[in-house]
Amino acid sequence: MSCTSRTWICLLLVALNLGGCELIRRKNEEPPKTKGPRAVARVNDVYLYETDLSGIVDNRTSREDSMSRVTAYVNSWIRKQLIIQEATRRMNIDEAEVERKVLDYRYSLIGYEYQNFYIRQHLDENISLQEITDYYNTHQDNFALKQNIVQGTFIKVPRTAPRTNKVKDMIFSKKPKDLEELRSYCLSFSTAYHLSDSLWIEFDKLVVNSPIAEIPNKIQFLKTNPYYETSDENYLYFLKIDNYKISDNVSPLEFVKEDIRNILLNKRKVELARALEDEVYENAVKQKNFEIFDR
């Protein structure tokens, strides 16, 4: 872009921010009768006018951001025009095919936005547990585990932490008081922890950054170690496995429940989008808004 063009854009933006008047005109505004729209850039005989910059910046945008946006847009426009003109010189362009693609692209943009608007208005996001369970039972082949998962407890504490000899007893205790004490201990002293609950977690994620992560045969390890302690130079590691599922087996429902919910929501979105197209088409047929002529 020439220095003159940069100066012109800069002056436009300064006037826009200081004066509050819109020198970059909206596309639906008429240029002044005494003067046509000002050219901002040119590629051979194709011009970019100030009116084409409508909407790129507004009064709320800082001068620096405005200059950056306009400069980026103008540079991008120049590059695209150069490619278009080079392509026109070098090859035969099927203008009809281009127009069809432009129409398809326009439909994709506008149709996509309207479909999203329609879906936001009509989508019922309430998915019952029964719907999730029914889908799970019908499509279990789609939910094979890709990793080993567990329910259990994992605690990593520094060697210097107090009462480490009591951690195992707290882990195995069923008393609410001891479980609360274990939670408090983990909050105070552990570097990483996960306490047993109904949630399933990937075994590799549970034991990451511990010597257990380096064990080569994790399937055999899970089968033979309901409880395991180990250490390294700085930390002690405590692991208790309450339940496990091996990769390639069917995932438990709890582990894939959120995935199924998203699947069902996406199905509803697809159905709504299809229903919208059908509704618009049927209404147009009734009102005779279109016709197909004989060829």
C-alpha positions as CSV (number, residue, x, y, z in Angstrom):
1,M,0.0,0.0,0.0
2,S,1.4,3.4,-0.9
3,C,2.3,6.1,1.7
4,T,-0.5,8.3,0.2
5,S,-3.1,5.5,0.8
6,R,-1.9,4.9,4.3
7,T,-2.1,8.7,5.1
8,W,-5.6,8.8,3.6
9,I,-6.7,5.8,5.8
10,C,-5.1,7.4,8.9
11,L,-6.8,10.7,8.3
12,L,-10.1,8.9,7.9
13,L,-9.7,7.1,11.2
14,V,-8.6,10.2,13.1
15,A,-11.6,12.2,11.8
16,L,-13.9,9.2,12.7
17,N,-12.6,9.1,16.3
18,L,-12.3,12.8,16.9
19,G,-15.2,14.2,15.1
20,G,-17.7,11.3,15.4
21,C,-18.7,11.7,11.8
22,E,-18.7,8.6,9.6
23,L,-16.3,9.3,6.8
24,I,-16.3,5.6,5.9
25,R,-19.8,5.4,4.5
26,R,-22.2,2.5,4.9
27,K,-22.9,0.6,1.7
28,N,-26.5,1.6,1.7
29,E,-25.7,5.3,1.9
30,E,-25.5,7.4,-1.2
31,P,-22.2,9.2,-1.8
32,P,-22.3,13.1,-1.8
33,K,-23.9,14.3,-5.0
34,T,-21.0,16.7,-5.6
35,K,-18.3,14.1,-5.2
36,G,-18.1,10.3,-5.7
37,P,-16.7,7.8,-3.1
38,R,-13.0,8.2,-2.5
39,A,-10.8,5.4,-3.8
40,V,-8.6,3.7,-1.2
41,A,-6.7,1.2,-3.4
42,R,-6.4,0.0,-7.0
43,V,-5.3,-3.2,-8.7
44,N,-5.1,-2.4,-12.4
45,D,-8.5,-1.1,-13.3
46,V,-10.3,-2.4,-10.2
47,Y,-10.8,0.0,-7.3
48,L,-11.5,-0.4,-3.6
49,Y,-13.6,2.6,-2.3
50,E,-14.0,3.9,1.2
51,T,-17.6,2.8,1.0
52,D,-16.4,-0.8,0.7
53,L,-14.7,-0.5,4.2
54,S,-18.1,-0.1,5.9
55,G,-18.4,-2.0,9.1
56,I,-14.7,-2.8,9.5
57,V,-14.3,-0.2,12.3
58,D,-16.7,1.9,14.4
59,N,-16.4,4.8,16.9
60,R,-15.8,2.4,19.8
61,T,-12.6,1.0,18.1
62,S,-9.3,2.6,19.1
63,R,-7.3,4.5,16.5
64,E,-4.5,1.9,16.6
65,D,-6.9,-1.1,16.2
66,S,-8.9,0.8,13.5
67,M,-5.7,1.5,11.5
68,S,-4.6,-2.1,11.9
69,R,-7.9,-3.6,10.8
70,V,-8.3,-1.3,7.7
71,T,-4.7,-1.8,6.7
72,A,-5.1,-5.6,7.0
73,Y,-8.3,-5.5,5.0
74,V,-6.8,-3.4,2.2
75,N,-3.7,-5.6,1.9
76,S,-5.9,-8.7,1.8
77,W,-8.1,-7.1,-0.9
78,I,-5.1,-6.3,-3.0
79,R,-3.7,-9.9,-2.7
80,K,-7.1,-11.4,-3.6
81,Q,-7.5,-9.1,-6.6
82,L,-4.1,-9.9,-7.9
83,I,-4.8,-13.6,-7.7
84,I,-8.2,-13.2,-9.4
85,Q,-6.7,-11.1,-12.2
86,E,-3.8,-13.5,-12.6
87,A,-6.2,-16.4,-12.8
88,T,-8.3,-14.6,-15.4
89,R,-5.3,-14.1,-17.6
90,R,-3.9,-17.6,-17.3
91,M,-6.9,-19.7,-17.6
92,N,-10.5,-19.9,-18.9
93,I,-12.9,-19.1,-16.1
94,D,-16.4,-20.7,-16.3
95,E,-18.3,-17.6,-15.0
96,A,-21.5,-19.6,-14.7
97,E,-19.9,-22.2,-12.5
98,V,-18.3,-19.5,-10.4
99,E,-21.7,-17.9,-9.9
100,R,-23.2,-21.2,-8.9
101,K,-20.5,-21.6,-6.3
102,V,-21.0,-18.1,-5.0
103,L,-24.7,-18.8,-4.7
104,D,-23.9,-22.0,-2.8
105,Y,-21.5,-20.2,-0.5
106,R,-24.0,-17.4,0.1
107,Y,-26.6,-19.9,1.0
108,S,-24.2,-21.7,3.3
109,L,-23.4,-18.5,5.2
110,I,-26.9,-17.0,5.4
111,G,-28.7,-20.4,5.8
112,Y,-26.2,-21.5,8.5
113,E,-26.8,-18.3,10.5
114,Y,-30.6,-18.6,10.2
115,Q,-30.6,-22.3,11.1
116,N,-28.6,-21.5,14.2
117,F,-31.0,-18.7,15.1
118,Y,-34.0,-21.0,14.6
119,I,-32.4,-23.9,16.6
120,R,-31.6,-21.6,19.5
121,Q,-35.2,-20.6,19.6
122,H,-36.7,-24.1,19.3
123,L,-34.1,-26.6,20.8
124,D,-35.2,-28.5,23.8
125,E,-32.0,-29.2,25.7
126,N,-33.6,-31.5,28.3
127,I,-32.3,-35.0,27.7
128,S,-33.7,-37.5,30.1
129,L,-31.7,-40.3,31.7
130,Q,-34.1,-42.8,30.0
131,E,-33.3,-41.4,26.6
132,I,-29.6,-41.7,27.3
133,T,-29.9,-45.2,28.6
134,D,-32.0,-46.3,25.6
135,Y,-29.4,-44.9,23.2
136,Y,-26.6,-46.6,25.2
137,N,-28.3,-50.0,25.2
138,T,-29.0,-49.8,21.5
139,H,-25.6,-48.6,20.4
140,Q,-23.2,-50.3,22.8
141,D,-20.9,-51.3,19.9
142,N,-20.1,-47.6,19.4
143,F,-18.8,-47.2,23.0
144,A,-15.8,-49.5,23.2
145,L,-13.2,-48.2,25.5
146,K,-10.1,-46.7,23.9
147,Q,-8.3,-46.7,27.3
148,N,-8.3,-48.3,30.7
149,I,-10.5,-46.5,33.2
150,V,-10.8,-46.8,37.0
151,Q,-12.8,-45.7,40.0
152,G,-10.4,-45.2,42.9
153,T,-8.1,-43.0,45.0
154,F,-4.7,-41.6,44.1
155,I,-2.6,-39.4,46.3
156,K,0.8,-37.8,45.7
157,V,2.5,-36.2,48.8
158,P,6.0,-34.9,49.4
159,R,8.2,-37.1,51.5
160,T,8.4,-34.3,54.0
161,A,4.6,-34.2,54.6
162,P,3.5,-35.1,58.1
163,R,1.6,-38.3,59.1
164,T,2.3,-40.1,55.8
165,N,2.2,-43.4,57.8
166,K,-1.6,-42.7,58.4
167,V,-2.5,-42.1,54.7
168,K,-3.2,-45.8,54.0
169,D,-5.5,-46.2,57.0
170,M,-7.5,-43.1,56.0
171,I,-7.8,-44.4,52.4
172,F,-9.3,-47.7,53.6
173,S,-11.5,-46.3,56.3
174,K,-15.2,-46.3,55.8
175,K,-15.9,-43.8,58.6
176,P,-17.2,-40.4,57.4
177,K,-14.9,-38.7,59.9
178,D,-11.8,-40.4,58.5
179,L,-12.9,-39.6,54.9
180,E,-13.3,-36.0,55.8
181,E,-9.9,-36.0,57.5
182,L,-8.3,-37.6,54.3
183,R,-9.8,-34.8,52.2
184,S,-8.5,-32.1,54.5
185,Y,-5.1,-33.8,54.5
186,C,-5.0,-33.8,50.7
187,L,-6.0,-30.2,50.5
188,S,-3.2,-29.3,53.0
189,F,-0.3,-31.4,51.9
190,S,-0.8,-33.3,48.6
191,T,0.6,-32.2,45.3
192,A,-2.1,-34.1,43.3
193,Y,-5.0,-36.2,44.5
194,H,-8.2,-37.9,43.4
195,L,-10.5,-39.4,46.0
196,S,-12.8,-42.3,45.3
197,D,-16.3,-41.5,44.0
198,S,-18.7,-42.8,41.4
199,L,-16.9,-41.1,38.5
200,W,-14.7,-43.0,36.1
201,I,-11.4,-41.6,35.1
202,E,-8.8,-42.6,32.6
203,F,-6.1,-44.5,34.4
204,D,-3.2,-42.8,32.6
205,K,-4.6,-39.4,33.5
206,L,-5.0,-40.5,37.1
207,V,-1.4,-41.5,37.6
208,V,0.3,-39.0,35.3
209,N,3.7,-37.7,36.6
210,S,4.2,-40.7,38.8
211,P,6.3,-43.8,38.6
212,I,3.1,-45.8,38.1
213,A,2.7,-44.1,34.7
214,E,5.9,-45.9,33.5
215,I,4.6,-49.4,34.2
216,P,4.6,-51.2,30.9
217,N,1.7,-53.7,31.3
218,K,-1.0,-51.6,32.9
219,I,-3.7,-54.2,32.3
220,Q,-1.9,-56.8,34.3
221,F,-1.1,-54.2,36.9
222,L,-4.8,-53.3,37.3
223,K,-5.7,-57.0,37.6
224,T,-3.2,-57.7,40.4
225,N,-2.9,-54.5,42.4
226,P,-6.1,-53.3,44.1
227,Y,-3.7,-51.3,46.3
228,Y,-0.2,-50.0,45.5
229,E,2.4,-47.7,47.1
230,T,5.6,-46.4,45.6
231,S,8.0,-43.5,45.8
232,D,10.7,-41.6,44.1
233,E,13.3,-39.1,45.3
234,N,10.8,-36.4,46.3
235,Y,7.3,-37.9,46.6
236,L,5.2,-40.8,48.0
237,Y,2.4,-42.2,45.9
238,F,-0.7,-44.0,47.2
239,L,-3.2,-45.8,44.8
240,K,-6.3,-47.7,45.6
241,I,-8.4,-49.2,42.8
242,D,-12.1,-49.8,43.6
243,N,-13.1,-50.8,40.1
244,Y,-11.6,-50.9,36.6
245,K,-12.5,-51.4,33.0
246,I,-10.0,-52.6,30.4
247,S,-9.7,-51.0,27.0
248,D,-11.8,-52.6,24.2
249,N,-14.5,-53.5,26.6
250,V,-17.9,-51.6,26.5
251,S,-17.7,-48.3,28.3
252,P,-19.9,-48.0,31.5
253,L,-22.8,-45.7,31.0
254,E,-21.6,-43.2,33.5
255,F,-18.4,-42.7,31.5
256,V,-20.1,-41.9,28.2
257,K,-23.3,-40.3,29.5
258,E,-22.2,-36.7,28.5
259,D,-21.1,-38.0,25.1
260,I,-24.5,-39.5,24.5
261,R,-26.2,-36.4,25.6
262,N,-24.3,-34.4,23.0
263,I,-25.1,-37.0,20.4
264,L,-28.8,-36.7,21.1
265,L,-28.6,-32.9,21.1
266,N,-26.9,-32.9,17.8
267,K,-29.6,-35.2,16.4
268,R,-32.2,-32.8,17.5
269,K,-30.4,-29.9,15.9
270,V,-30.2,-31.8,12.6
271,E,-33.9,-32.6,12.8
272,L,-34.8,-29.0,13.5
273,A,-32.7,-27.8,10.6
274,R,-34.4,-30.3,8.3
275,A,-37.8,-29.3,9.7
276,L,-37.0,-25.6,9.0
277,E,-36.2,-26.3,5.4
278,D,-39.3,-28.4,4.9
279,E,-41.5,-25.7,6.6
280,V,-40.1,-22.9,4.5
281,Y,-40.5,-24.9,1.3
282,E,-44.0,-26.0,2.1
283,N,-45.1,-22.5,2.9
284,A,-43.6,-21.3,-0.3
285,V,-45.5,-24.0,-2.2
286,K,-48.8,-22.9,-0.6
287,Q,-48.2,-19.3,-1.3
288,K,-46.9,-19.9,-4.8
289,N,-43.7,-18.0,-4.1
290,F,-41.8,-19.9,-6.8
291,E,-42.3,-21.8,-10.0
292,I,-40.2,-23.9,-12.4
293,F,-40.5,-23.0,-16.0
294,D,-40.5,-25.5,-18.9
295,R,-37.2,-25.9,-20.7
